[in-house]
Amino acid sequence: MQALRGVMADAECPRCGATSPPPESLLATCARCGLVFPPHEVQHKLPAPVVEPPIESVIEIALPTPPPHVTVHREGPAIAIVWPLARYVTAFAFSAGLFLAYLAASRTPETLTRPFWIGVAVCATFGVIQLFANHVITIGPTAVEHHISFTIGTRTMLPFDRALRVEIRKERWAMYELHLISSQRLARTLLVRSVDPAPVTYAAELINARMRKDSVG
């Protein structure tokens, strides 16, 4: 309050109009009529400005029309690309599970019954994941991330600060891999692996656009 006394004018009583020196506290007492009141400066003092935390800007890159079965949308400052897993694998998983269930229920040695039922559970779980889960690539301000929905331990994050380029590689079993090549020699580069090349190519296009924006900026 001492720091304010040099800038505050005398306090004027709203009842009788008498003035008195700036008070030591937020309330002044009129020496003439005894009224206790807040000085004019305190009544009209503006509140301190609220400092908002910095918000990362939205990645302003164009979103081309995605290929079939691929969706793209913005999530705050990030871009999310979503497409389903290979649904046809579900049929193979369920078929294998039914075959193992048949073996477990038939006249199978007791030592093999439990492994067969465990195999049924694994096939059923894998089939459900293939049926309902999706690939999700999130292009953020500082990194690109991939995970498979409804699963645990499938999250991969690659930073942009050391990224050099994007590569698409065709591997065995007709799998297409999206790599973010890093300047660090031993850094992980594989982001996602998919049997469908269209979403991988589309994601590579947006990641390249994001990296070009950084280089221009």
TATAGI-V729799 format. One record per residue. N is the residue number from 0. SS is DSSP state (~ for helix, > for strand, _ for the rest). OMEGA is omega as a letter, one per 30 degrees, with the letter a starting at -180 (none if undefined). Layout:
BEGIN
N;SS;OMEGA + N;SS;OMEGA
END
This chain:
BEGIN
0;_;l + 1;~;a + 2;~;a + 3;~;a + 4;_;l + 5;_;a + 6;_;a + 7;_;l + 8;_;l + 9;_;l + 10;>;a + 11;>;a + 12;_;a + 13;_;a + 14;_;a + 15;_;l + 16;_;l + 17;_;l + 18;>;l + 19;>;a + 20;_;l + 21;_;a + 22;_;l + 23;_;a + 24;_;a + 25;_;l + 26;_;l + 27;>;l + 28;>;a + 29;_;a + 30;_;a + 31;_;a + 32;_;l + 33;_;a + 34;_;l + 35;>;a + 36;>;l + 37;_;l + 38;_;a + 39;~;a + 40;~;l + 41;~;a + 42;~;a + 43;_;a + 44;_;a + 45;_;l + 46;_;l + 47;_;a + 48;_;l + 49;_;a + 50;_;l + 51;_;l + 52;_;a + 53;_;l + 54;_;l + 55;_;a + 56;_;l + 57;_;l + 58;_;a + 59;_;l + 60;_;a + 61;_;l + 62;_;l + 63;_;l + 64;_;a + 65;_;l + 66;_;l + 67;_;l + 68;_;l + 69;>;l + 70;>;l + 71;>;l + 72;>;l + 73;>;l + 74;>;a + 75;_;a + 76;_;a + 77;>;l + 78;>;a + 79;>;l + 80;>;a + 81;>;l + 82;>;a + 83;>;l + 84;_;l + 85;_;a + 86;_;a + 87;_;l + 88;~;l + 89;~;a + 90;~;l + 91;~;a + 92;~;l + 93;~;l + 94;~;l + 95;~;l + 96;~;l + 97;~;l + 98;~;l + 99;~;l + 100;~;l + 101;~;l + 102;~;a + 103;~;a + 104;~;l + 105;_;a + 106;_;a + 107;_;l + 108;_;a + 109;~;a + 110;~;a + 111;~;a + 112;~;a + 113;~;l + 114;~;l + 115;~;l + 116;~;l + 117;~;l + 118;~;l + 119;~;a + 120;~;l + 121;~;l + 122;~;l + 123;~;l + 124;~;l + 125;~;l + 126;~;l + 127;~;l + 128;~;l + 129;~;a + 130;~;a + 131;~;a + 132;_;a + 133;>;l + 134;>;l + 135;>;l + 136;>;l + 137;>;l + 138;>;a + 139;_;a + 140;_;a + 141;_;a + 142;>;l + 143;>;a + 144;>;l + 145;>;l + 146;>;l + 147;>;a + 148;_;l + 149;_;l + 150;_;l + 151;_;l + 152;_;a + 153;_;a + 154;_;l + 155;>;l + 156;>;l + 157;>;a + 158;>;l + 159;_;a + 160;_;l + 161;_;a + 162;>;l + 163;>;a + 164;>;l + 165;>;l + 166;>;l + 167;>;a + 168;>;l + 169;>;a + 170;>;a + 171;~;a + 172;~;l + 173;~;l + 174;>;l + 175;>;a + 176;>;l + 177;>;a + 178;>;l + 179;>;a + 180;>;a + 181;>;l + 182;_;l + 183;_;a + 184;_;a + 185;_;a + 186;_;l + 187;_;a + 188;_;a + 189;>;l + 190;>;a + 191;>;l + 192;>;a + 193;>;l + 194;_;a + 195;_;a + 196;~;a + 197;~;l + 198;~;l + 199;~;l + 200;~;l + 201;~;l + 202;~;l + 203;~;l + 204;~;a + 205;~;l + 206;~;l + 207;~;l + 208;~;l + 209;~;a + 210;~;l + 211;~;l + 212;~;l + 213;~;a + 214;~;l + 215;~;a + 216;_;none
END
